[in-house]
Amino acid sequence: MYKSLYECVIDLEKHKQLIRLTEPINPNLEMSLVHQIIFKQNGPAILYEKIHNTRFPAVSNLFGTYERAKFIFRDSFEKVKKLIEIRANPELVKNNPLSYWHVPFTAWKAIPKKVHHPLVFENQITISDLPLIKNWSKDGGAYITLPIVLSYDVDNPSIFKTNLGMYRIQLTGNRYKLNEEIGLHYQIHRGIGIHHKKAIENQKPFKVSIFVGGPPAHMIAAVMPLPEGLPEVAFAGALANRRFRYSYIDEYFISSEADFCIIGEIQNFLLPEGPFGDHLGYYSLKHPFPVLKIKNVYCRNNAIWPFTVVGRPPQEDTIFGKMIHELTESMIPVSLPGVKNVHAVDEAGVHPLLLAIGTERYIPYLPKKEQQPMEILTQANAILGFNQLSLAKYLFIVAEEKETPNIYDTKKFIRYLLERIDFERDLHFITNTTIDTLDYSGTKLNIGSKVIFAATYPKKRTLSKNLKIDLKRITIPNYEFVDEGILALEIGPYSENKQSIDKLIGFIENNYQAFKSIGMIVICDNAKECAKTYENFLWITFTRSNPATDIYGPFSFYRDKHWGCKNPIIIDARLKPHHAPPLEIDKKVLSNVERFFRKGNSLEKFEFFDPYK
């Protein structure tokens, strides 16, 4: 049970899970690069003791391995998991009371506790005093990457009506006045949006508090996808095994045990925020977002600034996702009846690709060979209307059978689906709809399309890596198999003129027997790179395509406004002019960072390499 981030850091060091970097380091790109190199080696947390232009130390990679994350919450994780389990199924207590005897005590820790003298008020500082960390070369400025943003219902200022969220905060750059304004980027489907809308409608000031640091459980609480109305401060207390300490001062809620606190009011105008290297592996571009006018900035004694780096997965936020799924897995069948499991594929950027296993019970008396997706389509629509799962762009759902593969074995799952899907019948598009704010594959910010791939018994085709025809006949010199039945190929750079795609489709139709064992073709800029690893295939295919505009197929047709085709399904995953640029490491900074890994320096025990190769 940690009362502060400082206690956590000391405990990790005691257990040899934290290393101190004692040499001076530049917060402009160097700290983020060190973090990524150590993260890629499953290394320890890193305490940066001497950061240019600030007196505060910083820590990163706190949750860099799943084992360390579980260690940090070793006194509470299983207890919170059981608390969620009995919420999903109260009968568990009656059937096995000894396993759940501690649940009332965990629930008690979920009740926030009001205090009168917040520890975070021990010192007053300014934004320019903070570690101004810039992670990627084209970022618009320095950012807070692990902020805990608290907002509340302006008509009901109760701690139980608050929302904790993790929305990136731009501290410097663009048109922000240093020490006076900061940018608050929150995406669609976030709790703060509900509070902001109400404040605008009622013409009331929208007061927001931003916390950095504090007990590590508070950071996890800020990213938990809790049902609307269930306050994250309650979850924070339960996971910390210590009630959330707060104060209410000048109409601001204050987290007493945070390391840093920024309070202020959201203004009635927007300013450009970004670019920012994001978790899809690209830059979020510059767009107008809300501005917070700063009232005060505070910090406690022994304050430590936590940060992380987001970029092409896997990154530290991958561990967040894994923890959240383990905690909430028991709620899936309760929240989504008939759905057995869901898996947001991290390697594809999380929201672009969602896998699901459902159940078919509508017509159980039909012979297997006559079954088709029915109930799982109902379940698919429920998934796309549920919480942050609604941001999924590609939803691959199959009906549960004895041979259904483990949903976390993405390669086997997709192969299983491609063997069974009827592309003429079981593709279902949702067009001109909302998609993830960070996804630039759509037509404009927040707008794009979704598609459901649904499959049931029986198996319809056998996939193979045996292409029985030479694609060089249509001037396709480079093509590679990703897996059985998945082919990556090049047809030249993207053009709005679809002539090259039409030529490929015509060739497949004229030589259809040769393509019957192919389930998916990915048109990409570099076939060898796409097929190099399955992770490359997932990232390139699903982050660079918009279903409604980038899916094709042979013998395609429209019938009653339904689009279908025969296999193989074709996805155009080339980079397009409206896409955001992918993230790249600054080679000069990489060369500078090598000094920390030389003999006699803090990181000499670790390998030095380019983490993006």
C-alpha positions as CSV (number, residue, x, y, z in Angstrom):
1,M,0.0,0.0,0.0
2,Y,1.8,3.1,-1.2
3,K,0.8,6.5,0.1
4,S,2.9,8.3,-2.5
5,L,4.8,7.8,-5.7
6,Y,8.0,8.3,-3.7
7,E,7.2,5.3,-1.6
8,C,6.7,3.2,-4.7
9,V,10.0,4.3,-6.2
10,I,11.9,3.4,-3.0
11,D,10.2,0.0,-2.8
12,L,10.9,-0.8,-6.5
13,E,14.6,0.1,-5.9
14,K,14.7,-2.1,-2.8
15,H,13.5,-5.0,-4.9
16,K,16.0,-4.3,-7.7
17,Q,13.2,-3.2,-10.1
18,L,14.4,0.4,-10.5
19,I,17.6,1.9,-11.7
20,R,18.8,5.5,-11.2
21,L,20.2,7.4,-14.2
22,T,22.6,9.8,-12.5
23,E,24.0,11.6,-15.5
24,P,22.4,14.9,-16.7
25,I,19.9,14.3,-19.5
26,N,17.9,16.5,-21.9
27,P,14.1,16.2,-21.6
28,N,13.9,17.1,-25.3
29,L,13.8,13.6,-27.0
30,E,16.6,12.0,-24.9
31,M,14.5,10.8,-22.0
32,S,11.9,9.2,-24.2
33,L,14.5,7.4,-26.2
34,V,16.2,6.0,-23.1
35,H,12.8,4.9,-21.9
36,Q,12.0,3.0,-25.2
37,I,15.4,1.2,-25.3
38,I,15.0,0.0,-21.7
39,F,11.3,-0.9,-22.2
40,K,12.2,-3.1,-25.2
41,Q,14.5,-5.1,-23.0
42,N,11.8,-5.7,-20.3
43,G,14.1,-3.5,-18.1
44,P,13.4,-1.8,-14.8
45,A,11.8,1.5,-14.0
46,I,14.1,4.4,-14.5
47,L,14.6,7.4,-12.1
48,Y,16.1,10.4,-14.0
49,E,17.9,12.3,-11.3
50,K,19.4,15.3,-13.2
51,I,17.1,16.7,-15.9
52,H,18.1,19.9,-17.7
53,N,16.2,23.0,-16.6
54,T,14.3,21.5,-13.7
55,R,14.9,20.6,-10.1
56,F,12.5,17.7,-10.1
57,P,13.4,14.1,-10.8
58,A,11.2,12.0,-13.1
59,V,10.4,8.3,-13.3
60,S,9.3,6.2,-16.3
61,N,8.7,2.5,-17.1
62,L,6.9,2.0,-13.8
63,F,4.5,-0.4,-15.5
64,G,7.0,-1.5,-18.1
65,T,6.5,-5.3,-17.5
66,Y,3.3,-7.1,-16.4
67,E,5.2,-8.7,-13.6
68,R,6.2,-5.3,-12.2
69,A,2.7,-3.9,-12.6
70,K,1.3,-6.9,-10.6
71,F,4.1,-6.4,-8.0
72,I,3.1,-2.8,-7.4
73,F,-0.5,-3.9,-6.7
74,R,0.4,-7.2,-5.0
75,D,-1.7,-6.3,-2.0
76,S,-4.8,-5.3,-3.9
77,F,-5.0,-6.6,-7.4
78,E,-6.6,-10.0,-6.7
79,K,-9.0,-8.4,-4.1
80,V,-10.2,-5.9,-6.7
81,K,-10.6,-8.6,-9.3
82,K,-12.8,-10.6,-6.9
83,L,-14.8,-7.5,-6.1
84,I,-15.5,-7.1,-9.8
85,E,-16.3,-10.9,-10.1
86,I,-19.0,-10.7,-7.5
87,R,-20.5,-7.7,-9.1
88,A,-20.7,-9.7,-12.2
89,N,-22.0,-12.8,-10.4
90,P,-23.3,-12.3,-6.8
91,E,-23.9,-16.1,-6.6
92,L,-20.1,-16.6,-6.2
93,V,-20.2,-15.4,-2.6
94,K,-22.9,-17.9,-1.6
95,N,-21.1,-20.8,-3.4
96,N,-17.6,-20.0,-2.1
97,P,-17.8,-17.5,0.8
98,L,-14.2,-18.1,2.0
99,S,-12.7,-16.9,-1.2
100,Y,-14.6,-13.5,-0.9
101,W,-14.4,-12.8,2.8
102,H,-12.2,-9.7,2.2
103,V,-14.6,-8.1,-0.3
104,P,-16.4,-5.8,2.2
105,F,-13.0,-4.4,3.3
106,T,-12.0,-3.7,-0.3
107,A,-15.3,-2.0,-0.9
108,W,-14.7,0.2,2.2
109,K,-11.4,1.3,0.6
110,A,-13.4,2.5,-2.4
111,I,-15.1,5.2,-0.4
112,P,-13.2,8.5,-0.9
113,K,-12.0,10.3,2.2
114,K,-12.1,14.1,2.6
115,V,-9.1,15.8,4.2
116,H,-8.5,19.4,5.0
117,H,-4.8,20.0,4.2
118,P,-3.8,18.5,0.9
119,L,-0.1,17.4,0.8
120,V,0.2,18.5,-2.8
121,F,-0.3,22.1,-1.6
122,E,3.1,22.1,0.2
123,N,4.8,24.1,-2.6
124,Q,3.5,26.5,-5.3
125,I,5.4,26.5,-8.6
126,T,4.9,27.3,-12.3
127,I,4.6,25.2,-15.5
128,S,8.2,26.3,-16.5
129,D,9.5,24.7,-13.3
130,L,8.3,21.2,-14.4
131,P,10.2,18.6,-16.5
132,L,9.2,19.7,-20.0
133,I,9.5,16.4,-21.7
134,K,9.2,16.1,-25.5
135,N,8.9,12.5,-26.8
136,W,9.0,12.8,-30.6
137,S,10.8,15.2,-32.9
138,K,7.6,16.5,-34.6
139,D,5.7,16.9,-31.3
140,G,4.2,20.4,-30.9
141,G,5.8,20.9,-27.6
142,A,6.3,19.3,-24.1
143,Y,3.4,17.1,-22.9
144,I,2.2,15.5,-19.7
145,T,1.8,11.8,-20.8
146,L,0.4,10.4,-17.5
147,P,-2.0,13.1,-16.4
148,I,-5.0,12.4,-14.1
149,V,-7.7,14.8,-15.2
150,L,-10.6,15.4,-12.8
151,S,-13.8,17.0,-13.9
152,Y,-17.3,17.0,-12.3
153,D,-20.9,17.7,-12.9
154,V,-21.3,21.5,-12.4
155,D,-24.9,21.0,-11.1
156,N,-23.8,18.4,-8.5
157,P,-20.3,19.0,-7.2
158,S,-20.0,15.6,-5.4
159,I,-16.9,13.5,-5.3
160,F,-19.2,10.6,-6.5
161,K,-20.0,12.6,-9.6
162,T,-16.5,13.2,-10.7
163,N,-14.6,11.7,-13.6
164,L,-10.9,10.8,-13.7
165,G,-9.5,10.5,-17.2
166,M,-6.1,10.4,-18.9
167,Y,-6.1,12.9,-21.7
168,R,-2.8,14.3,-22.9
169,I,-1.9,17.8,-21.8
170,Q,0.3,20.1,-24.0
171,L,2.4,22.4,-21.7
172,T,4.4,24.4,-24.3
173,G,4.5,25.3,-27.9
174,N,2.0,26.4,-30.5
175,R,0.1,29.5,-29.4
176,Y,-0.1,28.7,-25.7
177,K,1.1,31.4,-23.3
178,L,3.7,29.8,-21.1
179,N,2.7,29.5,-17.4
180,E,-0.8,30.8,-18.3
181,E,-2.4,28.3,-20.8
182,I,-2.1,24.6,-21.5
183,G,-3.9,22.4,-24.1
184,L,-6.3,19.7,-23.1
185,H,-6.8,17.0,-25.7
186,Y,-9.7,14.7,-25.0
187,Q,-11.0,12.3,-27.5
188,I,-14.6,11.2,-28.2
189,H,-16.4,8.9,-25.8
190,R,-14.7,10.4,-22.7
191,G,-16.4,11.2,-19.4
192,I,-15.1,14.8,-19.4
193,G,-17.1,15.5,-22.5
194,I,-20.4,14.9,-20.6
195,H,-19.3,17.3,-17.9
196,H,-18.0,19.9,-20.4
197,K,-21.3,19.8,-22.4
198,K,-23.3,20.5,-19.2
199,A,-21.1,23.4,-18.2
200,I,-21.5,25.0,-21.7
201,E,-25.3,24.5,-21.6
202,N,-25.6,26.0,-18.2
203,Q,-23.1,28.8,-18.9
204,K,-21.1,27.9,-15.8
205,P,-17.3,27.9,-15.4
206,F,-15.8,24.5,-16.1
207,K,-13.2,24.0,-13.4
208,V,-10.7,21.2,-14.0
209,S,-7.9,19.7,-11.8
210,I,-4.9,17.9,-13.3
211,F,-2.9,15.6,-11.1
212,V,0.5,14.1,-11.9
213,G,1.9,11.3,-9.8
214,G,0.5,10.1,-6.4
215,P,-0.2,6.5,-5.6
216,P,0.2,4.4,-8.8
217,A,-3.3,3.1,-8.5
218,H,-4.6,6.6,-9.4
219,M,-3.0,6.4,-12.8
220,I,-4.6,3.0,-13.5
221,A,-8.0,4.4,-12.4
222,A,-7.7,7.2,-14.9
223,V,-7.6,4.7,-17.8
224,M,-10.2,2.3,-16.5
225,P,-13.3,2.0,-18.8
226,L,-15.8,2.1,-16.0
227,P,-19.6,2.4,-16.6
228,E,-21.0,5.9,-16.7
229,G,-21.9,7.0,-13.2
230,L,-19.3,4.8,-11.4
231,P,-16.6,7.1,-10.1
232,E,-13.0,6.3,-10.9
233,V,-12.0,7.7,-7.5
234,A,-13.7,4.7,-5.9
235,F,-11.7,2.3,-8.1
236,A,-8.6,4.2,-7.3
237,G,-9.1,3.7,-3.6
238,A,-9.8,0.0,-3.9
239,L,-6.8,-0.7,-6.1
240,A,-4.5,1.5,-3.9
241,N,-5.8,-0.5,-0.8
242,R,-6.2,3.0,0.6
243,R,-9.1,5.4,0.4
244,F,-8.7,8.2,-2.2
245,R,-7.8,11.4,-0.2
246,Y,-9.3,14.6,-1.6
247,S,-10.2,18.1,-0.7
248,Y,-12.7,20.5,-2.2
249,I,-11.2,24.0,-2.3
250,D,-12.5,27.1,-4.3
251,E,-14.8,24.7,-6.2
252,Y,-11.8,22.5,-7.2
253,F,-11.4,18.9,-6.3
254,I,-7.9,18.2,-5.2
255,S,-6.1,14.8,-4.9
256,S,-4.2,15.3,-1.7
257,E,-1.5,12.7,-2.4
258,A,-0.7,13.7,-5.9
259,D,2.9,14.8,-6.6
260,F,1.8,17.8,-8.8
261,C,-1.5,19.6,-9.2
262,I,-2.6,22.1,-11.9
263,I,-6.0,23.8,-11.5
264,G,-7.8,26.1,-13.8
265,E,-10.8,26.8,-16.0
266,I,-11.5,25.5,-19.5
267,Q,-12.0,28.6,-21.8
268,N,-14.8,29.2,-24.3
269,F,-12.3,29.2,-27.2
270,L,-10.1,26.6,-28.8
271,L,-6.4,26.7,-29.8
272,P,-4.3,24.3,-32.0
273,E,-3.0,21.3,-30.1
274,G,-0.4,18.9,-31.5
275,P,1.2,17.2,-33.3
276,F,1.8,14.4,-30.9
277,G,3.3,11.0,-31.4
278,D,0.5,8.6,-30.5
279,H,-0.2,5.0,-29.6
280,L,-1.2,4.0,-33.1
281,G,2.4,4.6,-34.2
282,Y,1.7,7.9,-36.1
283,Y,1.5,11.6,-35.2
284,S,-1.9,13.0,-34.2
285,L,-1.9,16.2,-36.3
286,K,-2.6,19.7,-35.2
287,H,-6.3,20.4,-34.4
288,P,-8.3,22.9,-32.3
289,F,-8.9,21.6,-28.7
290,P,-10.0,23.1,-25.4
291,V,-7.6,25.4,-23.5
292,L,-7.2,25.5,-19.7
293,K,-6.4,28.9,-18.2
294,I,-4.1,28.1,-15.3
295,K,-5.0,29.4,-11.8
296,N,-2.3,27.7,-9.8
297,V,0.3,24.9,-10.0
298,Y,1.4,23.0,-6.8
299,C,3.7,20.2,-5.8
300,R,4.4,18.2,-2.6
301,N,7.7,17.7,-1.0
302,N,9.8,14.9,-2.6
303,A,7.7,15.2,-5.7
304,I,8.6,12.9,-8.6
305,W,7.3,13.5,-12.2
306,P,6.1,10.2,-13.8
307,F,5.9,10.0,-17.6
308,T,5.6,7.4,-20.3
309,V,6.1,7.2,-24.1
310,V,3.4,6.2,-26.5
311,G,4.1,5.0,-30.0
312,R,3.7,2.0,-32.2
313,P,2.7,-0.9,-29.9
314,P,3.8,-2.6,-27.8
315,Q,4.6,0.2,-25.4
316,E,4.0,0.7,-21.6
317,D,0.3,1.4,-22.2
318,T,0.1,-2.2,-23.5
319,I,0.6,-3.3,-19.9
320,F,-2.3,-1.0,-18.8
321,G,-4.5,-2.7,-21.3
322,K,-3.5,-6.2,-20.1
323,M,-4.2,-5.3,-16.5
324,I,-7.6,-3.7,-17.3
325,H,-8.6,-6.8,-19.3
326,E,-7.7,-9.2,-16.5
327,L,-9.6,-7.1,-14.0
328,T,-12.8,-6.7,-16.1
329,E,-12.9,-10.0,-18.0
330,S,-15.6,-11.3,-15.8
331,M,-17.9,-8.4,-16.6
332,I,-18.0,-9.1,-20.4
333,P,-20.7,-11.8,-20.4
334,V,-22.8,-9.7,-18.0
335,S,-22.5,-6.4,-19.9
336,L,-22.8,-8.1,-23.3
337,P,-25.1,-11.1,-23.1
338,G,-24.0,-14.0,-25.3
339,V,-20.5,-12.6,-25.8
340,K,-17.8,-14.9,-24.3
341,N,-14.8,-12.7,-24.8
342,V,-13.3,-9.7,-26.6
343,H,-9.7,-8.8,-27.4
344,A,-8.6,-5.4,-28.6
345,V,-5.4,-6.2,-30.6
346,D,-2.6,-4.1,-29.3
347,E,-0.3,-4.7,-32.3
348,A,-3.0,-3.1,-34.5
349,G,-3.2,0.0,-32.4
350,V,-6.0,-1.3,-30.1
351,H,-9.1,0.3,-31.5
352,P,-8.5,-0.5,-35.2
353,L,-9.0,-4.3,-34.7
354,L,-11.3,-6.0,-32.2
355,L,-11.7,-9.8,-32.0
356,A,-14.7,-11.4,-30.3
357,I,-16.2,-14.8,-29.6
358,G,-20.0,-14.9,-29.4
359,T,-22.7,-17.6,-29.3
360,E,-25.3,-18.8,-31.8
361,R,-28.5,-19.9,-30.0
362,Y,-31.3,-18.5,-32.2
363,I,-32.0,-21.7,-34.2
364,P,-30.2,-24.5,-32.4
365,Y,-32.1,-27.2,-34.2
366,L,-30.7,-26.4,-37.6
367,P,-28.0,-28.7,-38.9
368,K,-24.5,-27.2,-38.6
369,K,-24.0,-27.0,-42.4
370,E,-27.1,-24.7,-42.6
371,Q,-26.0,-22.3,-39.9
372,Q,-25.1,-18.7,-40.6
373,P,-24.3,-15.7,-38.5
374,M,-27.4,-14.5,-36.7
375,E,-27.2,-14.0,-33.0
376,I,-23.5,-13.0,-33.3
377,L,-24.6,-10.1,-35.5
378,T,-26.8,-8.9,-32.7
379,Q,-23.9,-9.3,-30.3
380,A,-21.6,-7.5,-32.7
381,N,-24.0,-4.5,-32.7
382,A,-24.0,-4.5,-28.9
383,I,-20.2,-4.6,-28.9
384,L,-20.1,-1.6,-31.2
385,G,-22.4,0.3,-28.9
386,F,-20.6,-0.5,-25.7
387,N,-18.3,1.9,-23.9
388,Q,-14.9,2.3,-25.6
389,L,-15.4,-0.9,-27.6
390,S,-17.6,1.3,-29.7
391,L,-14.4,2.8,-31.2
392,A,-13.5,-0.5,-32.9
393,K,-13.1,-0.1,-36.7
394,Y,-12.7,-3.8,-37.7
395,L,-14.7,-6.3,-35.6
396,F,-13.9,-9.9,-36.3
397,I,-16.5,-12.1,-34.5
398,V,-16.9,-15.9,-34.6
399,A,-19.4,-18.2,-33.0
400,E,-18.1,-20.3,-30.2
401,E,-17.3,-23.9,-31.1
402,K,-15.2,-26.7,-29.7
403,E,-12.4,-25.9,-32.2
404,T,-12.6,-22.0,-31.8
405,P,-9.0,-20.9,-31.1
406,N,-7.8,-18.9,-28.1
407,I,-8.9,-15.3,-28.8
408,Y,-5.4,-14.1,-27.7
409,D,-3.7,-16.1,-30.4
410,T,-4.4,-13.5,-33.1
411,K,-2.8,-15.4,-36.0
412,K,-4.9,-18.6,-35.4
413,F,-8.0,-16.6,-34.7
414,I,-7.8,-14.6,-38.0
415,R,-6.9,-17.8,-39.9
416,Y,-9.9,-19.6,-38.4
417,L,-12.3,-16.7,-39.4
418,L,-10.9,-16.5,-43.0
419,E,-11.5,-20.3,-43.4
420,R,-15.2,-19.9,-42.4
421,I,-16.5,-16.5,-43.5
422,D,-18.8,-16.1,-46.4
423,F,-17.7,-12.8,-48.0
424,E,-20.9,-12.6,-50.1
425,R,-23.1,-12.7,-47.0
426,D,-21.2,-11.9,-43.8
427,L,-19.5,-8.5,-44.3
428,H,-21.5,-5.7,-42.7
429,F,-20.5,-2.1,-43.1
430,I,-21.3,1.0,-41.0
431,T,-20.4,4.1,-43.0
432,N,-20.0,7.8,-42.2
433,T,-19.8,7.1,-38.5
434,T,-17.5,8.0,-35.6
435,I,-14.1,6.4,-35.2
436,D,-11.2,6.9,-32.9
437,T,-9.9,10.5,-32.8
438,L,-6.4,9.3,-33.3
439,D,-7.2,7.2,-36.4
440,Y,-6.5,9.2,-39.6
441,S,-7.6,6.5,-42.1
442,G,-11.1,8.0,-42.3
443,T,-12.5,10.9,-44.3
444,K,-11.9,13.6,-41.6
445,L,-11.2,13.8,-37.8
446,N,-13.4,11.4,-35.9
447,I,-15.3,10.3,-39.1
448,G,-14.8,7.1,-41.0
449,S,-16.4,3.6,-41.2
450,K,-16.6,0.2,-39.5
451,V,-17.0,-3.3,-40.7
452,I,-18.1,-6.5,-39.1
453,F,-16.5,-9.8,-40.3
454,A,-18.8,-12.6,-38.9
455,A,-18.2,-16.3,-39.2
456,T,-19.8,-19.5,-38.1
457,Y,-19.4,-23.2,-38.8
458,P,-18.8,-24.9,-41.2
459,K,-15.3,-24.5,-42.7
460,K,-15.6,-23.1,-46.3
461,R,-12.1,-23.1,-47.6
462,T,-8.6,-24.4,-46.9
463,L,-6.0,-21.7,-46.9
464,S,-2.5,-22.2,-48.1
465,K,0.7,-20.4,-49.1
466,N,0.6,-22.0,-52.5
467,L,-0.2,-19.3,-55.2
468,K,-0.8,-21.3,-58.3
469,I,-0.1,-18.4,-60.7
470,D,2.6,-15.8,-61.3
471,L,1.6,-12.3,-60.4
472,K,4.4,-10.9,-62.5
473,R,2.1,-11.4,-65.5
474,I,0.3,-8.2,-64.3
475,T,3.5,-6.4,-63.3
476,I,3.4,-7.2,-59.6
477,P,7.0,-7.9,-59.0
478,N,6.9,-8.0,-55.1
479,Y,4.5,-10.1,-53.1
480,E,5.0,-12.2,-49.9
481,F,2.8,-14.5,-47.9
482,V,2.1,-13.3,-44.4
483,D,0.4,-16.5,-43.3
484,E,-1.6,-19.3,-44.9
485,G,-4.1,-17.5,-47.1
486,I,-2.9,-14.0,-46.4
487,L,-0.9,-12.3,-49.2
488,A,0.9,-8.9,-49.1
489,L,1.6,-7.3,-52.5
490,E,2.6,-4.1,-54.2
491,I,0.8,-2.4,-57.1
492,G,2.6,1.0,-56.8
493,P,1.9,4.1,-54.8
494,Y,-1.6,5.1,-53.8
495,S,-3.7,7.0,-56.3
496,E,-7.3,7.9,-56.2
497,N,-7.4,6.4,-59.7
498,K,-8.4,2.8,-59.0
499,Q,-7.1,1.5,-62.3
500,S,-4.4,-0.6,-60.8
501,I,-6.8,-2.2,-58.3
502,D,-9.3,-2.9,-61.0
503,K,-6.6,-4.6,-63.0
504,L,-5.7,-6.8,-60.0
505,I,-9.4,-7.7,-59.4
506,G,-9.9,-8.5,-63.1
507,F,-6.8,-10.8,-63.1
508,I,-8.2,-12.6,-60.0
509,E,-11.6,-13.0,-61.6
510,N,-10.1,-14.4,-64.9
511,N,-7.9,-16.8,-62.9
512,Y,-10.1,-17.6,-60.0
513,Q,-9.2,-21.2,-59.5
514,A,-5.6,-20.0,-58.6
515,F,-6.9,-17.8,-55.8
516,K,-9.4,-20.1,-54.0
517,S,-7.0,-20.8,-51.2
518,I,-6.4,-17.1,-50.5
519,G,-8.6,-15.4,-47.9
520,M,-7.1,-11.9,-47.8
521,I,-4.8,-9.8,-50.0
522,V,-3.2,-6.7,-48.4
523,I,-2.1,-4.0,-50.9
524,C,0.8,-2.2,-49.2
525,D,3.8,0.0,-50.0
526,N,6.4,-2.7,-49.0
527,A,5.3,-6.3,-49.2
528,K,8.5,-7.6,-47.7
529,E,8.2,-5.3,-44.7
530,C,4.5,-6.1,-44.2
531,A,5.1,-9.9,-44.2
532,K,8.3,-9.7,-42.2
533,T,6.4,-10.3,-38.9
534,Y,2.7,-10.9,-38.2
535,E,2.8,-7.8,-36.0
536,N,3.9,-5.7,-39.0
537,F,0.9,-7.1,-41.0
538,L,-1.5,-6.2,-38.2
539,W,-0.2,-2.7,-37.8
540,I,0.0,-1.8,-41.5
541,T,-3.3,-3.4,-42.5
542,F,-5.6,-2.1,-39.8
543,T,-4.2,1.3,-39.1
544,R,-3.9,2.3,-42.8
545,S,-7.3,1.4,-44.1
546,N,-10.8,2.7,-43.9
547,P,-13.2,-0.2,-44.5
548,A,-15.8,1.6,-46.6
549,T,-13.2,3.1,-49.0
550,D,-10.4,0.5,-48.9
551,I,-12.0,-2.9,-49.0
552,Y,-12.5,-4.6,-52.4
553,G,-13.0,-8.1,-53.7
554,P,-13.5,-10.2,-56.9
555,F,-17.1,-10.6,-58.3
556,S,-18.3,-7.8,-56.0
557,F,-22.0,-6.8,-56.0
558,Y,-24.6,-4.7,-54.4
559,R,-27.9,-6.3,-53.4
560,D,-30.5,-4.5,-51.3
561,K,-27.8,-2.1,-50.3
562,H,-25.6,-5.0,-49.1
563,W,-22.1,-5.2,-50.5
564,G,-20.4,-8.6,-50.9
565,C,-17.8,-10.4,-52.9
566,K,-15.9,-13.7,-53.2
567,N,-12.6,-14.4,-51.5
568,P,-10.0,-13.2,-51.3
569,I,-11.0,-9.9,-49.6
570,I,-8.7,-7.1,-50.7
571,I,-7.6,-4.3,-48.3
572,D,-5.8,-1.3,-49.6
573,A,-3.4,-0.5,-46.7
574,R,-1.0,1.9,-48.6
575,L,-0.2,5.2,-47.0
576,K,-2.5,7.9,-48.4
577,P,-2.1,11.6,-48.6
578,H,-4.6,12.3,-45.8
579,H,-2.8,9.9,-43.4
580,A,-0.7,11.1,-40.5
581,P,3.0,10.4,-40.8
582,P,4.4,7.4,-39.0
583,L,6.8,7.9,-36.1
584,E,10.5,7.7,-36.6
585,I,13.5,7.9,-34.3
586,D,15.8,10.9,-34.6
587,K,19.1,9.4,-35.5
588,K,21.2,12.3,-34.1
589,V,19.4,12.0,-30.7
590,L,19.9,8.2,-30.8
591,S,23.7,8.8,-31.3
592,N,23.7,11.2,-28.3
593,V,21.9,8.8,-26.1
594,E,24.5,6.1,-26.6
595,R,26.7,7.8,-23.9
596,F,24.4,6.5,-21.1
597,F,25.2,2.9,-22.2
598,R,29.0,3.2,-22.2
599,K,31.1,1.4,-19.6
600,G,31.0,3.2,-16.3
601,N,27.7,4.9,-16.9
602,S,24.3,4.2,-15.4
603,L,22.9,2.0,-18.2
604,E,26.1,0.0,-19.0
605,K,24.4,-3.3,-18.2
606,F,21.8,-2.8,-21.0
607,E,22.1,-3.2,-24.7
608,F,22.1,0.0,-26.9
609,F,20.0,-0.2,-30.1
610,D,17.4,1.6,-32.2
611,P,14.1,0.6,-30.6
612,Y,12.2,1.1,-33.8
613,K,14.1,-1.4,-35.9
